[in-house]
Amino acid sequence: MCVVQKIPQTIPAGLPPGPVTWHPLQAREARWARLGQVPVIAWLTGLSGAGKSTLAAEADRTLVAGGRHSAVLDGDNLRHGLNADLAFSPADRAENVRRTAEVARLMAEAGTVVIVSLISPYRADRALARRIAGDIPFLEVFVDTPLGLCEARDPKGLYRLARAGRIPGFTGISAPYEPPERPDLTIATEGRGTAACARALSARLMRLSRAAAGTKPGR
């Protein structure tokens, strides 16, 4: 018989509690032991063009090369599928974060080191992501790139369109970005190469995901 921690569940508004049951499954620690690692969720936040996706991909490559089981949840990629129905209003942004955090939690329960790359401009939404992670180690990573540098990079041409008024509610231009007040890790990208910036993230994740006898999540 498998005994697992019962994760608090939220029943959607209007759904009667009767049909919704939490099913005990394979003990998560058995999966982690098989993988030889403990899970971590790294939540990369920052302006559009800050370098989040680039750093996430580079760190992921380093982790896999180092023997870790890891994956990236990229904000743009998620909007092609899971979050394709969401726009960019504050409410939709909040739901974007919530869905992504729930997926990250499920992946982490299976033992994966999850790197999330999402603008996630509001502190309250990022706090929700941390709460959803529960006892899974959660690393809020602020990819700190000045707005001027993000505009100069502008890989998608979005800032130019936002300045022209063609993209309403664009973070950093016509919508706010609330930087983390106490991030677990800050990566300042100005004047630094991708490899150096990603190394700070991958090194932290390699250390946090290292399995050790008696190690419990969050320690």
C-alpha positions as a Python dict, from the first residue, in 0.01 Angstrom:
ca = {
    (1, 'M'): (0, 0, 0),
    (2, 'C'): (139, 339, -98),
    (3, 'V'): (115, 623, 150),
    (4, 'V'): (157, 972, 11),
    (5, 'Q'): (111, 1320, 143),
    (6, 'K'): (-232, 1453, 61),
    (7, 'I'): (-187, 1777, -129),
    (8, 'P'): (-450, 2042, -51),
    (9, 'Q'): (-685, 2073, -343),
    (10, 'T'): (-888, 2368, -461),
    (11, 'I'): (-1235, 2295, -594),
    (12, 'P'): (-1334, 2533, -875),
    (13, 'A'): (-1618, 2770, -798),
    (14, 'G'): (-1957, 2618, -870),
    (15, 'L'): (-1833, 2258, -871),
    (16, 'P'): (-1996, 2044, -600),
    (17, 'P'): (-1734, 1878, -378),
    (18, 'G'): (-1889, 1530, -402),
    (19, 'P'): (-1750, 1410, -741),
    (20, 'V'): (-1395, 1535, -672),
    (21, 'T'): (-1173, 1282, -497),
    (22, 'W'): (-800, 1284, -428),
    (23, 'H'): (-653, 948, -531),
    (24, 'P'): (-343, 824, -347),
    (25, 'L'): (-84, 715, -602),
    (26, 'Q'): (276, 598, -607),
    (27, 'A'): (478, 752, -325),
    (28, 'R'): (669, 1045, -472),
    (29, 'E'): (982, 969, -269),
    (30, 'A'): (1012, 635, -450),
    (31, 'R'): (1027, 819, -782),
    (32, 'W'): (1284, 1063, -649),
    (33, 'A'): (1500, 779, -519),
    (34, 'R'): (1482, 608, -858),
    (35, 'L'): (1592, 931, -1029),
    (36, 'G'): (1862, 997, -770),
    (37, 'Q'): (1756, 1358, -720),
    (38, 'V'): (1504, 1576, -543),
    (39, 'P'): (1284, 1819, -737),
    (40, 'V'): (1314, 2196, -749),
    (41, 'I'): (1102, 2463, -915),
    (42, 'A'): (1296, 2765, -1043),
    (43, 'W'): (1063, 3050, -1137),
    (44, 'L'): (1233, 3300, -1370),
    (45, 'T'): (1064, 3640, -1378),
    (46, 'G'): (1161, 3957, -1560),
    (47, 'L'): (1070, 4189, -1843),
    (48, 'S'): (1014, 4074, -2199),
    (49, 'G'): (1356, 4048, -2360),
    (50, 'A'): (1534, 4016, -2024),
    (51, 'G'): (1682, 3682, -2130),
    (52, 'K'): (1463, 3443, -1930),
    (53, 'S'): (1406, 3189, -2206),
    (54, 'T'): (1772, 3194, -2309),
    (55, 'L'): (1892, 3140, -1952),
    (56, 'A'): (1634, 2869, -1887),
    (57, 'A'): (1738, 2676, -2197),
    (58, 'E'): (2108, 2708, -2120),
    (59, 'A'): (2064, 2602, -1758),
    (60, 'D'): (1849, 2308, -1869),
    (61, 'R'): (2123, 2188, -2104),
    (62, 'T'): (2376, 2208, -1822),
    (63, 'L'): (2151, 2015, -1585),
    (64, 'V'): (2086, 1736, -1836),
    (65, 'A'): (2458, 1713, -1912),
    (66, 'G'): (2516, 1685, -1538),
    (67, 'G'): (2280, 1390, -1506),
    (68, 'R'): (1970, 1572, -1386),
    (69, 'H'): (1617, 1516, -1511),
    (70, 'S'): (1496, 1866, -1588),
    (71, 'A'): (1247, 2049, -1808),
    (72, 'V'): (1156, 2404, -1907),
    (73, 'L'): (807, 2554, -1900),
    (74, 'D'): (839, 2853, -2131),
    (75, 'G'): (570, 3121, -2128),
    (76, 'D'): (557, 3165, -2505),
    (77, 'N'): (542, 2791, -2564),
    (78, 'L'): (262, 2747, -2312),
    (79, 'R'): (55, 3011, -2491),
    (80, 'H'): (62, 2790, -2802),
    (81, 'G'): (-132, 2521, -2617),
    (82, 'L'): (-225, 2504, -2250),
    (83, 'N'): (-272, 2880, -2215),
    (84, 'A'): (-375, 2960, -2573),
    (85, 'D'): (-712, 3091, -2455),
    (86, 'L'): (-561, 3357, -2230),
    (87, 'A'): (-493, 3720, -2321),
    (88, 'F'): (-286, 3971, -2123),
    (89, 'S'): (-533, 4130, -1883),
    (90, 'P'): (-434, 4114, -1514),
    (91, 'A'): (-691, 3837, -1463),
    (92, 'D'): (-561, 3635, -1758),
    (93, 'R'): (-203, 3687, -1647),
    (94, 'A'): (-297, 3556, -1302),
    (95, 'E'): (-457, 3248, -1457),
    (96, 'N'): (-151, 3202, -1678),
    (97, 'V'): (66, 3189, -1366),
    (98, 'R'): (-174, 2962, -1177),
    (99, 'R'): (-195, 2702, -1455),
    (100, 'T'): (179, 2706, -1507),
    (101, 'A'): (243, 2668, -1135),
    (102, 'E'): (6, 2372, -1115),
    (103, 'V'): (185, 2200, -1403),
    (104, 'A'): (523, 2276, -1247),
    (105, 'R'): (405, 2121, -921),
    (106, 'L'): (287, 1804, -1096),
    (107, 'M'): (618, 1772, -1279),
    (108, 'A'): (812, 1832, -959),
    (109, 'E'): (609, 1568, -776),
    (110, 'A'): (739, 1326, -1040),
    (111, 'G'): (1094, 1428, -949),
    (112, 'T'): (1175, 1675, -1225),
    (113, 'V'): (1379, 1991, -1182),
    (114, 'V'): (1142, 2244, -1340),
    (115, 'I'): (1258, 2577, -1481),
    (116, 'V'): (970, 2819, -1545),
    (117, 'S'): (1029, 3116, -1775),
    (118, 'L'): (739, 3356, -1738),
    (119, 'I'): (719, 3737, -1719),
    (120, 'S'): (473, 3698, -1428),
    (121, 'P'): (475, 4074, -1358),
    (122, 'Y'): (271, 4080, -1037),
    (123, 'R'): (407, 3989, -693),
    (124, 'A'): (75, 3845, -580),
    (125, 'D'): (74, 3599, -870),
    (126, 'R'): (430, 3489, -800),
    (127, 'A'): (340, 3444, -434),
    (128, 'L'): (56, 3218, -546),
    (129, 'A'): (300, 3012, -753),
    (130, 'R'): (514, 2964, -443),
    (131, 'R'): (212, 2855, -240),
    (132, 'I'): (112, 2605, -508),
    (133, 'A'): (463, 2459, -496),
    (134, 'G'): (396, 2371, -133),
    (135, 'D'): (689, 2182, 18),
    (136, 'I'): (872, 2153, -314),
    (137, 'P'): (1180, 2378, -302),
    (138, 'F'): (1088, 2697, -490),
    (139, 'L'): (1347, 2941, -623),
    (140, 'E'): (1222, 3282, -734),
    (141, 'V'): (1481, 3405, -984),
    (142, 'F'): (1479, 3770, -1086),
    (143, 'V'): (1637, 3810, -1430),
    (144, 'D'): (1734, 4172, -1377),
    (145, 'T'): (1775, 4348, -1711),
    (146, 'P'): (1715, 4724, -1744),
    (147, 'L'): (1418, 4828, -1954),
    (148, 'G'): (1644, 5021, -2192),
    (149, 'L'): (1851, 4711, -2263),
    (150, 'C'): (1538, 4499, -2316),
    (151, 'E'): (1415, 4757, -2566),
    (152, 'A'): (1752, 4763, -2741),
    (153, 'R'): (1743, 4385, -2776),
    (154, 'D'): (1371, 4368, -2865),
    (155, 'P'): (1410, 4026, -3036),
    (156, 'K'): (1040, 4010, -3128),
    (157, 'G'): (989, 4377, -3213),
    (158, 'L'): (731, 4402, -2936),
    (159, 'Y'): (865, 4712, -2764),
    (160, 'R'): (854, 4905, -3088),
    (161, 'L'): (491, 4808, -3136),
    (162, 'A'): (408, 4885, -2773),
    (163, 'R'): (565, 5230, -2797),
    (164, 'A'): (353, 5290, -3106),
    (165, 'G'): (42, 5202, -2909),
    (166, 'R'): (-24, 4888, -3109),
    (167, 'I'): (12, 4648, -2814),
    (168, 'P'): (-201, 4757, -2517),
    (169, 'G'): (-113, 4644, -2167),
    (170, 'F'): (250, 4568, -2252),
    (171, 'T'): (460, 4501, -1942),
    (172, 'G'): (709, 4777, -1871),
    (173, 'I'): (548, 5022, -2114),
    (174, 'S'): (173, 5045, -2060),
    (175, 'A'): (140, 4787, -1782),
    (176, 'P'): (342, 4756, -1461),
    (177, 'Y'): (617, 4515, -1372),
    (178, 'E'): (659, 4458, -999),
    (179, 'P'): (1015, 4337, -937),
    (180, 'P'): (1066, 4082, -661),
    (181, 'E'): (1136, 4237, -323),
    (182, 'R'): (1329, 3940, -187),
    (183, 'P'): (1415, 3704, -472),
    (184, 'D'): (1599, 3383, -393),
    (185, 'L'): (1841, 3457, -675),
    (186, 'T'): (1906, 3771, -880),
    (187, 'I'): (2081, 3742, -1214),
    (188, 'A'): (2190, 4082, -1344),
    (189, 'T'): (2247, 4034, -1716),
    (190, 'E'): (2383, 4374, -1822),
    (191, 'G'): (2744, 4340, -1932),
    (192, 'R'): (2749, 3964, -1873),
    (193, 'G'): (2740, 3678, -2121),
    (194, 'T'): (2474, 3410, -2136),
    (195, 'A'): (2705, 3136, -2009),
    (196, 'A'): (2802, 3328, -1696),
    (197, 'C'): (2443, 3419, -1616),
    (198, 'A'): (2315, 3066, -1672),
    (199, 'R'): (2596, 2920, -1463),
    (200, 'A'): (2465, 3098, -1154),
    (201, 'L'): (2126, 2933, -1204),
    (202, 'S'): (2242, 2585, -1301),
    (203, 'A'): (2491, 2569, -1013),
    (204, 'R'): (2219, 2651, -762),
    (205, 'L'): (1982, 2395, -913),
    (206, 'M'): (2246, 2123, -924),
    (207, 'R'): (2308, 2177, -555),
    (208, 'L'): (1942, 2195, -451),
    (209, 'S'): (1847, 1884, -648),
    (210, 'R'): (2126, 1669, -510),
    (211, 'A'): (1977, 1371, -327),
    (212, 'A'): (2127, 1288, 10),
    (213, 'A'): (2039, 1040, 280),
    (214, 'G'): (1778, 1189, 509),
    (215, 'T'): (1723, 1490, 286),
    (216, 'K'): (1365, 1616, 278),
    (217, 'P'): (1205, 1867, 43),
    (218, 'G'): (1272, 2226, 137),
    (219, 'R'): (1588, 2151, 336),
}
